[in-house]
Amino acid sequence: MAELDLAPILLNAAGVGAGLLGIAAVALLSRPARLPGYSLALMALLAILVLDVASSIFDLGPWARALPQWGGTSYLLWPWIPVLLWAYVAELTATERQSLRKFGAHIAAACLGMALYLPTVLLPASDKLALADGTLRLVAPRHAIMALGLLGFILLWIGHILVAFRLIMRRLVAHRARMRDLLSDVEAVDLRWLNGFGMFISLGIAVVVADNLGAIFMGREVLSASAGALYEALIIAGLALFGLTQQAAVPAWATDIEKQAEQPPSEEPFPEATRYAKSSLSKADCEAILARLDKAMTSGEPWRDPFLNLKILAERITIKPYYVTQALNTVLQRNFYDYVNGWRARAAAQALIASNASVLSICEDVGFNSKSTFNAAFRKEMGTTPSAYRKAQQGATLE
């Protein structure tokens, strides 16, 4: 009897523990009577990964040879991974619960993937043992059906993952543009962690596919059992950690603004403005809105509030939010985020010359929540970094 390798089993057990803790934490922290859609998608995704890792523990132990008919059954759940990844991002970036119809094509692809893998699940125990050992000879009709089904399963799964990732990236780009029309600080809702997480998953998928193809067709695996177990444990822990810290990525009030924008205007945007047709302000109306906006930004300095958003500023100047957005987009070709941070950057430029305060102190004083956002906004507005700007201005003064 071969000596049992405990390292991969313990690593897989850690993955199971992290996943179960993540599911419990999401359920407890989400508390409302109806869990948000993104929380449900996250819990389902973690549950599938936990079952997959638990199956790996089974395959690594002595039970696999005693009960070979259960080996590899967890792959039946793999087709649901791209569905749930896409559902998580779609729900996270939506203002309302998404209908199942939105995911109909993905659900159908997952069901087809399960059907393609079913011949492998239904193999006799002796064939499954031979398949696990890499000694199975494709001589019977069931073996040909299994091989074709397995190939179709792998190709469909890879294709589905690629489609889901494409949809996710497009959704994130649109979401970030949308948030910059609503907020002056987008760090908490930018979902940048999903970019790195997606790359990590993509690398893992490539390795896992190569690993399984190597095991099936060459009789040897690319990854060691310990390396594979460590990778899956990191995936589960990372998804649980980031998923727990990520709240709804769209402010609740955004729904009302967007619904108002879809309706034809029933009143003048403000007393001095003329009526416009089909939700399109005239250039004169937009310029009048911007004049009122600039006056408010100058007199009250609302840009110093790090949590300033479109709703607050629109209420301050008594103009509907979507009119403000239209004026900024059509006349200045800027979104709300760039407009507010432009004011902050220009105020910071004056402070850098007029005072000896640290860059970080000035960054916080003008309304930025992070130095990286401040540096990016300052460079975009002034063409250089805050430190370089101060140094250049001090040099010019000495001359």
Secondary structure, DSSP 8 states (H G I E B T S, - for coil): -----HHHHHHHHHHHHHHHHHHHHHHHHS-SSS--HHHHHHHHHHHHHHHHHHHHHHHHSTHHHHSGGGTTGGGGGTTHHHHHHHHHHHHHT-SS---GGGGHHHHHHHHHHHHHHHHHHTS-HHHHHHHHHT-----SHHHHHHHHHHHHHHHHHHHHHHHHHHHHHHHHHHHHHHHHTTBS--TTTS-THHHHHHHHHHHHHHHHHHHHHHHHHTS--SS-HHHHHHHHHHHHHHHHHHHHH---SS-TTHHHHHHHHHS---S-SSTTS---BTTB--HHHHHHHHHHHHHHHHHT-GGG-TT-BHHHHHHHTT--HHHHHHHIIIII---HHHHHHHHHHHHHHHHHHH----HHHHHHHTT-S-HHHHHHHHHHHHSS-HHHHHHHHHHHHH-
